[in-house]
Amino acid sequence: MTRRDLIQKVLIGGTTLIVLPSALSSCSKDEKEENDDDGGSGGGSSLKLDMNNPTYAGLKTAGGSVIVQSIIVAYTGTSYVAIDSICTHQGCTIGYSLSDNNFPCPCHGSVYSLTGSVVNGPTTVALKSYPVSKSGDILTISL
């Protein structure tokens, strides 16, 4: 090995050690949005959605849904539900169906209940659900 080859390999290896960890941590699901709040409970965190904000205004209508931090929040007409938005089968983003009152995956036909349990495969792994509370026009999702 020549001196030049050694220097190139050291530079490439050093660059990889510096860049790779920061790239991996930037893809973490633990990132928080500006409207996150710990709720003062000292334990878990929460996500607050102001339905007066045009981004979340659709949640005032039955069948409305939004995806925030990989969580789909939907209004069933009587209650709000929040579950992970990524299908456990092959990673597609699920939607909410008001007419069927469930969360279908458009990619392979998996269907999840309002609690995130599997109604129809091919998936066999449930989605995590999150408690939702409403106070005025503010929805709070406990993470």
N, CA, C and O atoms as CSV, one atom per row, in Angstrom:
chain,resi,resn,atom,element,x,y,z
A,1,MET,N,N,0.848,-1.167,0.000
A,1,MET,CA,C,0.000,0.000,0.000
A,1,MET,C,C,0.897,1.235,0.000
A,1,MET,O,O,1.876,1.320,0.741
A,2,THR,N,N,0.536,2.175,-0.844
A,2,THR,CA,C,1.325,3.394,-0.932
A,2,THR,C,C,0.873,4.374,0.138
A,2,THR,O,O,-0.197,4.226,0.729
A,3,ARG,N,N,1.692,5.357,0.370
A,3,ARG,CA,C,1.378,6.388,1.349
A,3,ARG,C,C,0.089,7.113,0.958
A,3,ARG,O,O,-0.734,7.434,1.814
A,4,ARG,N,N,-0.077,7.364,-0.329
A,4,ARG,CA,C,-1.265,8.049,-0.836
A,4,ARG,C,C,-2.523,7.226,-0.561
A,4,ARG,O,O,-3.532,7.780,-0.124
A,5,ASP,N,N,-2.482,5.912,-0.809
A,5,ASP,CA,C,-3.618,5.034,-0.539
A,5,ASP,C,C,-3.973,5.041,0.944
A,5,ASP,O,O,-5.151,5.081,1.300
A,6,LEU,N,N,-2.970,5.003,1.805
A,6,LEU,CA,C,-3.193,5.009,3.244
A,6,LEU,C,C,-3.890,6.292,3.672
A,6,LEU,O,O,-4.849,6.251,4.444
A,7,ILE,N,N,-3.418,7.428,3.177
A,7,ILE,CA,C,-4.022,8.713,3.543
A,7,ILE,C,C,-5.464,8.779,3.062
A,7,ILE,O,O,-6.329,9.259,3.795
A,8,GLN,N,N,-5.745,8.311,1.851
A,8,GLN,CA,C,-7.114,8.311,1.330
A,8,GLN,C,C,-8.027,7.454,2.202
A,8,GLN,O,O,-9.143,7.867,2.517
A,9,LYS,N,N,-7.569,6.276,2.593
A,9,LYS,CA,C,-8.394,5.383,3.411
A,9,LYS,C,C,-8.647,5.963,4.797
A,9,LYS,O,O,-9.744,5.819,5.336
A,10,VAL,N,N,-7.657,6.610,5.370
A,10,VAL,CA,C,-7.826,7.242,6.679
A,10,VAL,C,C,-8.830,8.391,6.576
A,10,VAL,O,O,-9.691,8.534,7.444
A,11,LEU,N,N,-8.732,9.204,5.536
A,11,LEU,CA,C,-9.662,10.324,5.354
A,11,LEU,C,C,-11.089,9.834,5.123
A,11,LEU,O,O,-12.035,10.379,5.691
A,12,ILE,N,N,-11.242,8.816,4.296
A,12,ILE,CA,C,-12.568,8.273,4.024
A,12,ILE,C,C,-13.154,7.661,5.300
A,12,ILE,O,O,-14.321,7.886,5.620
A,13,GLY,N,N,-12.353,6.899,6.017
A,13,GLY,CA,C,-12.825,6.287,7.264
A,13,GLY,C,C,-13.178,7.324,8.304
A,13,GLY,O,O,-14.201,7.199,8.978
A,14,GLY,N,N,-12.352,8.349,8.448
A,14,GLY,CA,C,-12.627,9.414,9.411
A,14,GLY,C,C,-13.879,10.188,9.066
A,14,GLY,O,O,-14.683,10.512,9.940
A,15,THR,N,N,-14.042,10.483,7.789
A,15,THR,CA,C,-15.245,11.185,7.343
A,15,THR,C,C,-16.492,10.349,7.612
A,15,THR,O,O,-17.510,10.881,8.054
A,16,THR,N,N,-16.422,9.060,7.352
A,16,THR,CA,C,-17.550,8.164,7.604
A,16,THR,C,C,-17.904,8.150,9.085
A,16,THR,O,O,-19.084,8.182,9.434
A,17,LEU,N,N,-16.916,8.105,9.952
A,17,LEU,CA,C,-17.163,8.093,11.393
A,17,LEU,C,C,-17.806,9.378,11.876
A,17,LEU,O,O,-18.534,9.366,12.869
A,18,ILE,N,N,-17.554,10.481,11.199
A,18,ILE,CA,C,-18.131,11.763,11.590
A,18,ILE,C,C,-19.518,11.949,10.995
A,18,ILE,O,O,-20.434,12.374,11.699
A,19,VAL,N,N,-19.692,11.642,9.719
A,19,VAL,CA,C,-20.942,11.914,9.014
A,19,VAL,C,C,-22.032,10.890,9.334
A,19,VAL,O,O,-23.182,11.273,9.550
A,20,LEU,N,N,-21.704,9.621,9.369
A,20,LEU,CA,C,-22.710,8.571,9.541
A,20,LEU,C,C,-23.512,8.702,10.828
A,20,LEU,O,O,-24.740,8.638,10.756
A,21,PRO,N,N,-22.908,8.881,12.003
A,21,PRO,CA,C,-23.725,8.999,13.222
A,21,PRO,C,C,-24.685,10.180,13.186
A,21,PRO,O,O,-25.824,10.053,13.636
A,22,SER,N,N,-24.251,11.331,12.658
A,22,SER,CA,C,-25.141,12.487,12.609
A,22,SER,C,C,-26.272,12.261,11.610
A,22,SER,O,O,-27.394,12.715,11.836
A,23,ALA,N,N,-25.996,11.571,10.521
A,23,ALA,CA,C,-27.051,11.274,9.545
A,23,ALA,C,C,-28.066,10.318,10.135
A,23,ALA,O,O,-29.266,10.488,9.921
A,24,LEU,N,N,-27.617,9.326,10.866
A,24,LEU,CA,C,-28.544,8.366,11.476
A,24,LEU,C,C,-29.383,9.000,12.569
A,24,LEU,O,O,-30.573,8.705,12.675
A,25,SER,N,N,-28.798,9.858,13.378
A,25,SER,CA,C,-29.564,10.476,14.449
A,25,SER,C,C,-30.559,11.493,13.915
A,25,SER,O,O,-31.566,11.758,14.572
A,26,SER,N,N,-30.311,12.070,12.745
A,26,SER,CA,C,-31.251,13.030,12.175
A,26,SER,C,C,-32.509,12.358,11.662
A,26,SER,O,O,-33.497,13.039,11.389
A,27,CYS,N,N,-32.500,11.038,11.522
A,27,CYS,CA,C,-33.670,10.296,11.061
A,27,CYS,C,C,-34.453,9.690,12.208
A,27,CYS,O,O,-35.355,8.884,11.977
A,28,SER,N,N,-34.139,10.048,13.408
A,28,SER,CA,C,-34.776,9.466,14.581
A,28,SER,C,C,-36.242,9.862,14.671
A,28,SER,O,O,-36.600,10.989,14.328
A,29,LYS,N,N,-37.108,8.935,15.135
A,29,LYS,CA,C,-38.525,9.224,15.336
A,29,LYS,C,C,-38.764,10.043,16.588
A,29,LYS,O,O,-39.894,10.461,16.843
A,30,ASP,N,N,-37.712,10.287,17.388
A,30,ASP,CA,C,-37.881,10.993,18.637
A,30,ASP,C,C,-37.831,12.500,18.486
A,30,ASP,O,O,-37.900,13.222,19.481
A,31,GLU,N,N,-37.710,12.994,17.251
A,31,GLU,CA,C,-37.668,14.433,17.046
A,31,GLU,C,C,-39.009,15.028,17.439
A,31,GLU,O,O,-40.045,14.383,17.278
A,32,LYS,N,N,-38.999,16.262,17.955
A,32,LYS,CA,C,-40.223,16.903,18.394
A,32,LYS,C,C,-40.516,18.103,17.523
A,32,LYS,O,O,-39.607,18.740,16.992
A,33,GLU,N,N,-41.813,18.409,17.380
A,33,GLU,CA,C,-42.219,19.597,16.658
A,33,GLU,C,C,-42.307,20.769,17.629
A,33,GLU,O,O,-42.197,20.598,18.843
A,34,GLU,N,N,-42.506,21.956,17.074
A,34,GLU,CA,C,-42.571,23.155,17.894
A,34,GLU,C,C,-43.698,23.098,18.900
A,34,GLU,O,O,-43.573,23.677,19.980
A,35,ASN,N,N,-44.806,22.419,18.589
A,35,ASN,CA,C,-45.957,22.409,19.475
A,35,ASN,C,C,-45.936,21.259,20.466
A,35,ASN,O,O,-46.968,20.964,21.069
A,36,ASP,N,N,-44.798,20.595,20.659
A,36,ASP,CA,C,-44.676,19.557,21.672
A,36,ASP,C,C,-44.644,20.200,23.041
A,36,ASP,O,O,-44.206,21.338,23.210
A,37,ASP,N,N,-45.121,19.439,24.013
A,37,ASP,CA,C,-45.158,19.922,25.374
A,37,ASP,C,C,-45.096,18.726,26.281
A,37,ASP,O,O,-45.662,17.679,25.968
A,38,ASP,N,N,-44.421,18.859,27.401
A,38,ASP,CA,C,-44.361,17.721,28.298
A,38,ASP,C,C,-45.567,17.659,29.207
A,38,ASP,O,O,-45.689,16.736,30.013
A,39,GLY,N,N,-46.474,18.643,29.088
A,39,GLY,CA,C,-47.714,18.622,29.838
A,39,GLY,C,C,-47.512,18.848,31.324
A,39,GLY,O,O,-48.491,18.858,32.070
A,40,GLY,N,N,-46.298,19.027,31.778
A,40,GLY,CA,C,-46.044,19.271,33.170
A,40,GLY,C,C,-46.237,18.048,34.045
A,40,GLY,O,O,-46.240,18.162,35.271
A,41,SER,N,N,-46.400,16.880,33.439
A,41,SER,CA,C,-46.672,15.684,34.223
A,41,SER,C,C,-45.403,15.047,34.748
A,41,SER,O,O,-45.458,14.166,35.605
A,42,GLY,N,N,-44.252,15.485,34.241
A,42,GLY,CA,C,-42.990,14.965,34.724
A,42,GLY,C,C,-42.626,13.627,34.132
A,42,GLY,O,O,-41.515,13.149,34.359
A,43,GLY,N,N,-43.522,12.993,33.373
A,43,GLY,CA,C,-43.241,11.684,32.808
A,43,GLY,C,C,-43.145,11.758,31.309
A,43,GLY,O,O,-42.116,12.145,30.756
A,44,GLY,N,N,-44.230,11.382,30.648
A,44,GLY,CA,C,-44.241,11.349,29.195
A,44,GLY,C,C,-44.413,12.723,28.601
A,44,GLY,O,O,-44.638,13.708,29.305
A,45,SER,N,N,-44.302,12.768,27.290
A,45,SER,CA,C,-44.507,14.028,26.594
A,45,SER,C,C,-45.846,13.980,25.881
A,45,SER,O,O,-46.497,12.937,25.818
A,46,SER,N,N,-46.240,15.106,25.355
A,46,SER,CA,C,-47.502,15.168,24.635
A,46,SER,C,C,-47.352,16.067,23.422
A,46,SER,O,O,-46.420,16.864,23.316
A,47,LEU,N,N,-48.286,15.914,22.528
A,47,LEU,CA,C,-48.337,16.695,21.303
A,47,LEU,C,C,-49.656,17.448,21.325
A,47,LEU,O,O,-50.717,16.842,21.476
A,48,LYS,N,N,-49.595,18.766,21.175
A,48,LYS,CA,C,-50.813,19.575,21.213
A,48,LYS,C,C,-51.114,20.097,19.816
A,48,LYS,O,O,-50.242,20.647,19.143
A,49,LEU,N,N,-52.364,19.918,19.388
A,49,LEU,CA,C,-52.810,20.385,18.082
A,49,LEU,C,C,-53.916,21.409,18.275
A,49,LEU,O,O,-54.944,21.111,18.883
A,50,ASP,N,N,-53.712,22.602,17.765
A,50,ASP,CA,C,-54.720,23.657,17.826
A,50,ASP,C,C,-55.573,23.563,16.568
A,50,ASP,O,O,-55.095,23.829,15.466
A,51,MET,N,N,-56.833,23.185,16.735
A,51,MET,CA,C,-57.701,22.992,15.571
A,51,MET,C,C,-58.099,24.305,14.908
A,51,MET,O,O,-58.745,24.287,13.861
A,52,ASN,N,N,-57.731,25.438,15.488
A,52,ASN,CA,C,-57.919,26.720,14.806
A,52,ASN,C,C,-56.818,26.963,13.787
A,52,ASN,O,O,-56.960,27.803,12.899
A,53,ASN,N,N,-55.718,26.226,13.914
A,53,ASN,CA,C,-54.639,26.278,12.935
A,53,ASN,C,C,-55.145,25.594,11.665
A,53,ASN,O,O,-55.628,24.464,11.747
A,54,PRO,N,N,-55.056,26.228,10.498
A,54,PRO,CA,C,-55.556,25.636,9.255
A,54,PRO,C,C,-55.009,24.233,8.973
A,54,PRO,O,O,-55.674,23.433,8.315
A,55,THR,N,N,-53.822,23.935,9.458
A,55,THR,CA,C,-53.233,22.607,9.256
A,55,THR,C,C,-54.087,21.510,9.884
A,55,THR,O,O,-54.168,20.401,9.356
A,56,TYR,N,N,-54.725,21.822,11.017
A,56,TYR,CA,C,-55.489,20.819,11.760
A,56,TYR,C,C,-56.999,21.049,11.706
A,56,TYR,O,O,-57.754,20.307,12.335
A,57,ALA,N,N,-57.449,22.060,10.970
A,57,ALA,CA,C,-58.864,22.409,10.923
A,57,ALA,C,C,-59.738,21.258,10.415
A,57,ALA,O,O,-60.908,21.167,10.787
A,58,GLY,N,N,-59.189,20.383,9.576
A,58,GLY,CA,C,-59.947,19.238,9.073
A,58,GLY,C,C,-60.401,18.295,10.167
A,58,GLY,O,O,-61.313,17.495,9.955
A,59,LEU,N,N,-59.786,18.374,11.325
A,59,LEU,CA,C,-60.173,17.506,12.437
A,59,LEU,C,C,-61.488,17.926,13.080
A,59,LEU,O,O,-61.973,17.254,13.989
A,60,LYS,N,N,-62.067,19.026,12.618
A,60,LYS,CA,C,-63.379,19.449,13.124
A,60,LYS,C,C,-64.510,18.754,12.374
A,60,LYS,O,O,-65.665,18.833,12.793
A,61,THR,N,N,-64.197,18.074,11.273
A,61,THR,CA,C,-65.187,17.407,10.436
A,61,THR,C,C,-65.043,15.894,10.549
A,61,THR,O,O,-63.932,15.367,10.498
A,62,ALA,N,N,-66.163,15.198,10.702
A,62,ALA,CA,C,-66.125,13.729,10.777
A,62,ALA,C,C,-65.417,13.165,9.550
A,62,ALA,O,O,-65.724,13.536,8.418
A,63,GLY,N,N,-64.480,12.278,9.785
A,63,GLY,CA,C,-63.704,11.689,8.699
A,63,GLY,C,C,-62.407,12.409,8.426
A,63,GLY,O,O,-61.575,11.926,7.657
A,64,GLY,N,N,-62.222,13.575,9.054
A,64,GLY,CA,C,-60.996,14.329,8.864
A,64,GLY,C,C,-59.826,13.660,9.566
A,64,GLY,O,O,-59.984,13.066,10.632
A,65,SER,N,N,-58.661,13.763,8.964
A,65,SER,CA,C,-57.469,13.195,9.583
A,65,SER,C,C,-56.245,13.989,9.168
A,65,SER,O,O,-56.226,14.627,8.116
A,66,VAL,N,N,-55.219,13.938,10.017
A,66,VAL,CA,C,-53.927,14.563,9.731
A,66,VAL,C,C,-52.841,13.623,10.237
A,66,VAL,O,O,-53.069,12.796,11.121
A,67,ILE,N,N,-51.660,13.770,9.657
A,67,ILE,CA,C,-50.510,12.999,10.119
A,67,ILE,C,C,-49.506,13.987,10.704
A,67,ILE,O,O,-49.081,14.934,10.043
A,68,VAL,N,N,-49.139,13.741,11.960
A,68,VAL,CA,C,-48.184,14.571,12.672
A,68,VAL,C,C,-47.182,13.651,13.351
A,68,VAL,O,O,-47.572,12.774,14.121
A,69,GLN,N,N,-45.911,13.835,13.080
A,69,GLN,CA,C,-44.845,13.024,13.676
A,69,GLN,C,C,-45.104,11.522,13.489
A,69,GLN,O,O,-44.943,10.745,14.430
A,70,SER,N,N,-45.492,11.129,12.319
A,70,SER,CA,C,-45.776,9.722,11.989
A,70,SER,C,C,-46.930,9.142,12.803
A,70,SER,O,O,-47.007,7.930,13.002
A,71,ILE,N,N,-47.814,10.000,13.265
A,71,ILE,CA,C,-49.026,9.578,13.970
A,71,ILE,C,C,-50.205,10.110,13.169
A,71,ILE,O,O,-50.254,11.294,12.838
A,72,ILE,N,N,-51.160,9.229,12.857
A,72,ILE,CA,C,-52.375,9.693,12.189
A,72,ILE,C,C,-53.425,9.968,13.261
A,72,ILE,O,O,-53.706,9.124,14.112
A,73,VAL,N,N,-53.994,11.165,13.198
A,73,VAL,CA,C,-55.042,11.579,14.118
A,73,VAL,C,C,-56.304,11.722,13.288
A,73,VAL,O,O,-56.307,12.410,12.268
A,74,ALA,N,N,-57.384,11.070,13.724
A,74,ALA,CA,C,-58.625,11.094,12.949
A,74,ALA,C,C,-59.806,11.418,13.855
A,74,ALA,O,O,-59.816,11.085,15.041
A,75,TYR,N,N,-60.807,12.081,13.260
A,75,TYR,CA,C,-62.056,12.371,13.971
A,75,TYR,C,C,-63.129,11.445,13.418
A,75,TYR,O,O,-63.478,11.525,12.241
A,76,THR,N,N,-63.647,10.574,14.263
A,76,THR,CA,C,-64.628,9.577,13.837
A,76,THR,C,C,-66.046,10.139,13.767
A,76,THR,O,O,-66.958,9.464,13.290
A,77,GLY,N,N,-66.230,11.345,14.229
A,77,GLY,CA,C,-67.558,11.937,14.316
A,77,GLY,C,C,-68.024,11.983,15.756
A,77,GLY,O,O,-68.863,12.808,16.117
A,78,THR,N,N,-67.477,11.092,16.585
A,78,THR,CA,C,-67.818,11.072,18.009
A,78,THR,C,C,-66.584,11.163,18.906
A,78,THR,O,O,-66.686,11.567,20.065
A,79,SER,N,N,-65.426,10.792,18.375
A,79,SER,CA,C,-64.206,10.827,19.180
A,79,SER,C,C,-62.986,11.010,18.286
A,79,SER,O,O,-63.065,10.900,17.062
A,80,TYR,N,N,-61.866,11.290,18.923
A,80,TYR,CA,C,-60.595,11.421,18.221
A,80,TYR,C,C,-59.738,10.202,18.550
A,80,TYR,O,O,-59.699,9.744,19.691
A,81,VAL,N,N,-59.059,9.689,17.536
A,81,VAL,CA,C,-58.160,8.559,17.727
A,81,VAL,C,C,-56.806,8.899,17.117
A,81,VAL,O,O,-56.710,9.669,16.161
A,82,ALA,N,N,-55.763,8.307,17.691
A,82,ALA,CA,C,-54.408,8.539,17.198
A,82,ALA,C,C,-53.643,7.221,17.257
A,82,ALA,O,O,-53.561,6.584,18.307
A,83,ILE,N,N,-53.080,6.820,16.109
A,83,ILE,CA,C,-52.260,5.611,16.042
A,83,ILE,C,C,-51.071,5.892,15.114
A,83,ILE,O,O,-51.079,6.860,14.354
A,84,ASP,N,N,-50.058,5.034,15.191
A,84,ASP,CA,C,-48.937,5.164,14.265
A,84,ASP,C,C,-49.461,5.122,12.833
A,84,ASP,O,O,-50.389,4.370,12.534
A,85,SER,N,N,-48.877,5.918,11.952
A,85,SER,CA,C,-49.385,6.024,10.578
A,85,SER,C,C,-48.666,5.126,9.584
A,85,SER,O,O,-49.012,5.120,8.403
A,86,ILE,N,N,-47.674,4.370,10.034
A,86,ILE,CA,C,-46.884,3.539,9.125
A,86,ILE,C,C,-47.282,2.075,9.283
A,86,ILE,O,O,-47.144,1.497,10.361
A,87,CYS,N,N,-47.776,1.486,8.201
A,87,CYS,CA,C,-48.200,0.082,8.198
A,87,CYS,C,C,-47.021,-0.811,8.595
A,87,CYS,O,O,-45.898,-0.629,8.124
A,88,THR,N,N,-47.298,-1.763,9.458
A,88,THR,CA,C,-46.241,-2.652,9.932
A,88,THR,C,C,-45.885,-3.735,8.923
A,88,THR,O,O,-44.950,-4.502,9.155
A,89,HIS,N,N,-46.609,-3.815,7.809
A,89,HIS,CA,C,-46.319,-4.836,6.803
A,89,HIS,C,C,-45.123,-4.438,5.944
A,89,HIS,O,O,-44.107,-5.133,5.918
A,90,GLN,N,N,-45.255,-3.291,5.229
A,90,GLN,CA,C,-44.153,-2.864,4.374
A,90,GLN,C,C,-43.910,-1.362,4.423
A,90,GLN,O,O,-43.290,-0.804,3.517
A,91,GLY,N,N,-44.388,-0.709,5.464
A,91,GLY,CA,C,-44.036,0.688,5.684
A,91,GLY,C,C,-44.818,1.731,4.918
A,91,GLY,O,O,-44.377,2.878,4.841
A,92,CYS,N,N,-45.961,1.383,4.349
A,92,CYS,CA,C,-46.780,2.377,3.647
A,92,CYS,C,C,-47.539,3.236,4.660
A,92,CYS,O,O,-47.745,2.823,5.801
A,93,THR,N,N,-47.948,4.419,4.241
A,93,THR,CA,C,-48.716,5.303,5.104
A,93,THR,C,C,-50.195,4.951,5.006
A,93,THR,O,O,-50.768,4.919,3.917
A,94,ILE,N,N,-50.802,4.688,6.156
A,94,ILE,CA,C,-52.222,4.332,6.196
A,94,ILE,C,C,-53.076,5.593,6.157
A,94,ILE,O,O,-52.572,6.702,6.331
A,95,GLY,N,N,-54.377,5.412,5.926
A,95,GLY,CA,C,-55.335,6.507,5.946
A,95,GLY,C,C,-56.490,6.139,6.852
A,95,GLY,O,O,-56.517,5.048,7.422
A,96,TYR,N,N,-57.447,7.048,6.986
A,96,TYR,CA,C,-58.631,6.783,7.792
A,96,TYR,C,C,-59.838,6.676,6.877
A,96,TYR,O,O,-60.015,7.505,5.984
A,97,SER,N,N,-60.677,5.655,7.093
A,97,SER,CA,C,-61.914,5.481,6.332
A,97,SER,C,C,-63.094,5.697,7.270
A,97,SER,O,O,-63.349,4.873,8.149
A,98,LEU,N,N,-63.816,6.804,7.087
A,98,LEU,CA,C,-64.987,7.093,7.912
A,98,LEU,C,C,-66.084,6.067,7.669
A,98,LEU,O,O,-66.729,5.619,8.618
A,99,SER,N,N,-66.306,5.688,6.417
A,99,SER,CA,C,-67.398,4.761,6.098
A,99,SER,C,C,-67.188,3.384,6.731
A,99,SER,O,O,-68.156,2.733,7.127
A,100,ASP,N,N,-65.929,2.932,6.832
A,100,ASP,CA,C,-65.644,1.636,7.447
A,100,ASP,C,C,-65.169,1.776,8.896
A,100,ASP,O,O,-65.025,0.780,9.604
A,101,ASN,N,N,-64.928,3.011,9.331
A,101,ASN,CA,C,-64.470,3.314,10.678
A,101,ASN,C,C,-63.208,2.526,11.036
A,101,ASN,O,O,-63.122,1.913,12.100
A,102,ASN,N,N,-62.226,2.556,10.117
A,102,ASN,CA,C,-60.964,1.850,10.343
A,102,ASN,C,C,-59.841,2.542,9.578
A,102,ASN,O,O,-60.054,3.560,8.921
A,103,PHE,N,N,-58.644,1.974,9.675
A,103,PHE,CA,C,-57.461,2.526,9.029
A,103,PHE,C,C,-56.925,1.523,8.007
A,103,PHE,O,O,-56.224,0.584,8.385
A,104,PRO,N,N,-57.239,1.703,6.719
A,104,PRO,CA,C,-56.724,0.781,5.700
A,104,PRO,C,C,-55.358,1.214,5.168
A,104,PRO,O,O,-55.031,2.400,5.130
A,105,CYS,N,N,-54.575,0.223,4.761
A,105,CYS,CA,C,-53.307,0.493,4.093
A,105,CYS,C,C,-53.563,0.386,2.593
A,105,CYS,O,O,-54.068,-0.637,2.131
A,106,PRO,N,N,-53.228,1.409,1.830
A,106,PRO,CA,C,-53.493,1.383,0.395
A,106,PRO,C,C,-52.557,0.469,-0.393
A,106,PRO,O,O,-52.824,0.187,-1.562
A,107,CYS,N,N,-51.485,0.007,0.207
A,107,CYS,CA,C,-50.490,-0.765,-0.537
A,107,CYS,C,C,-50.804,-2.252,-0.662
A,107,CYS,O,O,-50.697,-2.820,-1.749
A,108,HIS,N,N,-51.187,-2.879,0.433
A,108,HIS,CA,C,-51.374,-4.332,0.405
A,108,HIS,C,C,-52.657,-4.798,1.065
A,108,HIS,O,O,-52.830,-6.001,1.261
A,109,GLY,N,N,-53.571,-3.892,1.419
A,109,GLY,CA,C,-54.874,-4.278,1.922
A,109,GLY,C,C,-54.968,-4.540,3.409
A,109,GLY,O,O,-56.029,-4.953,3.878
A,110,SER,N,N,-53.919,-4.324,4.167
A,110,SER,CA,C,-54.026,-4.488,5.611
A,110,SER,C,C,-55.002,-3.459,6.158
A,110,SER,O,O,-55.096,-2.347,5.638
A,111,VAL,N,N,-55.729,-3.829,7.205
A,111,VAL,CA,C,-56.694,-2.924,7.822
A,111,VAL,C,C,-56.488,-2.978,9.338
A,111,VAL,O,O,-56.312,-4.050,9.918
A,112,TYR,N,N,-56.513,-1.796,9.966
A,112,TYR,CA,C,-56.339,-1.674,11.413
A,112,TYR,C,C,-57.607,-1.082,12.028
A,112,TYR,O,O,-58.286,-0.264,11.407
A,113,SER,N,N,-57.914,-1.502,13.246
A,113,SER,CA,C,-59.055,-0.958,13.980
A,113,SER,C,C,-58.699,0.413,14.551
A,113,SER,O,O,-57.577,0.894,14.389
A,114,LEU,N,N,-59.661,1.027,15.212
A,114,LEU,CA,C,-59.428,2.333,15.829
A,114,LEU,C,C,-58.417,2.255,16.967
A,114,LEU,O,O,-57.851,3.274,17.364
A,115,THR,N,N,-58.186,1.067,17.489
A,115,THR,CA,C,-57.197,0.891,18.558
A,115,THR,C,C,-55.840,0.463,18.018
A,115,THR,O,O,-54.892,0.310,18.788
A,116,GLY,N,N,-55.731,0.268,16.702
A,116,GLY,CA,C,-54.477,-0.133,16.087
A,116,GLY,C,C,-54.322,-1.631,15.904
A,116,GLY,O,O,-53.332,-2.081,15.326
A,117,SER,N,N,-55.291,-2.421,16.391
A,117,SER,CA,C,-55.189,-3.871,16.225
A,117,SER,C,C,-55.462,-4.253,14.767
A,117,SER,O,O,-56.126,-3.519,14.035
A,118,VAL,N,N,-54.943,-5.405,14.365
A,118,VAL,CA,C,-55.078,-5.864,12.984
A,118,VAL,C,C,-56.480,-6.434,12.775
A,118,VAL,O,O,-56.914,-7.323,13.509
A,119,VAL,N,N,-57.186,-5.910,11.760
A,119,VAL,CA,C,-58.499,-6.417,11.368
A,119,VAL,C,C,-58.346,-7.363,10.188
A,119,VAL,O,O,-59.027,-8.385,10.096
A,120,ASN,N,N,-57.431,-6.999,9.282
A,120,ASN,CA,C,-57.216,-7.777,8.064
A,120,ASN,C,C,-55.745,-7.695,7.679
A,120,ASN,O,O,-55.145,-6.621,7.716
A,121,GLY,N,N,-55.157,-8.855,7.302
A,121,GLY,CA,C,-53.740,-8.914,6.912
A,121,GLY,C,C,-53.534,-8.461,5.486
A,121,GLY,O,O,-54.479,-8.059,4.807
A,122,PRO,N,N,-52.306,-8.527,5.038
A,122,PRO,CA,C,-51.278,-9.487,5.387
A,122,PRO,C,C,-50.483,-9.171,6.658
A,122,PRO,O,O,-49.764,-10.044,7.144
A,123,THR,N,N,-50.581,-7.973,7.211
A,123,THR,CA,C,-49.809,-7.685,8.415
A,123,THR,C,C,-50.324,-8.503,9.591
A,123,THR,O,O,-51.489,-8.898,9.632
A,124,THR,N,N,-49.445,-8.746,10.531
A,124,THR,CA,C,-49.834,-9.461,11.752
A,124,THR,C,C,-49.475,-8.660,12.992
A,124,THR,O,O,-49.737,-9.096,14.113
A,125,VAL,N,N,-48.869,-7.482,12.795
A,125,VAL,CA,C,-48.390,-6.664,13.906
A,125,VAL,C,C,-49.260,-5.415,14.033
A,125,VAL,O,O,-49.443,-4.675,13.067
A,126,ALA,N,N,-49.790,-5.191,15.229
A,126,ALA,CA,C,-50.651,-4.033,15.493
A,126,ALA,C,C,-49.843,-2.741,15.480
A,126,ALA,O,O,-48.617,-2.747,15.590
A,127,LEU,N,N,-50.564,-1.640,15.342
A,127,LEU,CA,C,-49.966,-0.313,15.426
A,127,LEU,C,C,-50.158,0.236,16.832
A,127,LEU,O,O,-51.147,-0.083,17.493
A,128,LYS,N,N,-49.230,1.052,17.289
A,128,LYS,CA,C,-49.342,1.672,18.603
A,128,LYS,C,C,-50.426,2.732,18.561
A,128,LYS,O,O,-50.506,3.515,17.615
A,129,SER,N,N,-51.257,2.752,19.587
A,129,SER,CA,C,-52.271,3.796,19.695
A,129,SER,C,C,-51.890,4.748,20.822
A,129,SER,O,O,-51.145,4.381,21.730
A,130,TYR,N,N,-52.402,5.962,20.756
A,130,TYR,CA,C,-52.066,7.006,21.711
A,130,TYR,C,C,-53.345,7.606,22.286
A,130,TYR,O,O,-54.303,7.826,21.545
A,131,PRO,N,N,-53.382,7.874,23.589
A,131,PRO,CA,C,-54.545,8.537,24.189
A,131,PRO,C,C,-54.689,9.962,23.658
A,131,PRO,O,O,-53.702,10.678,23.486
A,132,VAL,N,N,-55.928,10.355,23.404
A,132,VAL,CA,C,-56.223,11.695,22.896
A,132,VAL,C,C,-57.249,12.344,23.816
A,132,VAL,O,O,-58.249,11.720,24.171
A,133,SER,N,N,-57.008,13.584,24.199
A,133,SER,CA,C,-57.990,14.339,24.965
A,133,SER,C,C,-58.215,15.679,24.271
A,133,SER,O,O,-57.359,16.167,23.533
A,134,LYS,N,N,-59.387,16.262,24.526
A,134,LYS,CA,C,-59.742,17.529,23.879
A,134,LYS,C,C,-60.175,18.524,24.947
A,134,LYS,O,O,-60.971,18.207,25.831
A,135,SER,N,N,-59.636,19.726,24.847
A,135,SER,CA,C,-60.040,20.813,25.719
A,135,SER,C,C,-60.207,22.041,24.844
A,135,SER,O,O,-59.226,22.598,24.351
A,136,GLY,N,N,-61.448,22.462,24.651
A,136,GLY,CA,C,-61.723,23.562,23.724
A,136,GLY,C,C,-61.356,23.126,22.322
A,136,GLY,O,O,-61.839,22.101,21.840
A,137,ASP,N,N,-60.500,23.899,21.661
A,137,ASP,CA,C,-60.038,23.554,20.315
A,137,ASP,C,C,-58.640,22.956,20.316
A,137,ASP,O,O,-57.982,22.920,19.276
A,138,ILE,N,N,-58.183,22.488,21.465
A,138,ILE,CA,C,-56.848,21.899,21.575
A,138,ILE,C,C,-56.968,20.394,21.794
A,138,ILE,O,O,-57.603,19.940,22.746
A,139,LEU,N,N,-56.344,19.624,20.892
A,139,LEU,CA,C,-56.248,18.176,21.075
A,139,LEU,C,C,-54.885,17.891,21.685
A,139,LEU,O,O,-53.877,18.451,21.254
A,140,THR,N,N,-54.852,17.030,22.678
A,140,THR,CA,C,-53.599,16.622,23.293
A,140,THR,C,C,-53.424,15.136,23.094
A,140,THR,O,O,-54.272,14.343,23.502
A,141,ILE,N,N,-52.322,14.756,22.465
A,141,ILE,CA,C,-51.992,13.356,22.233
A,141,ILE,C,C,-50.857,13.009,23.175
A,141,ILE,O,O,-49.777,13.596,23.099
A,142,SER,N,N,-51.098,12.057,24.061
A,142,SER,CA,C,-50.064,11.626,25.008
A,142,SER,C,C,-49.136,10.647,24.321
A,142,SER,O,O,-49.567,9.604,23.831
A,143,LEU,N,N,-47.859,10.990,24.289
A,143,LEU,CA,C,-46.871,10.140,23.612
A,143,LEU,C,C,-46.223,9.168,24.580
A,143,LEU,O,O,-45.368,8.377,24.181
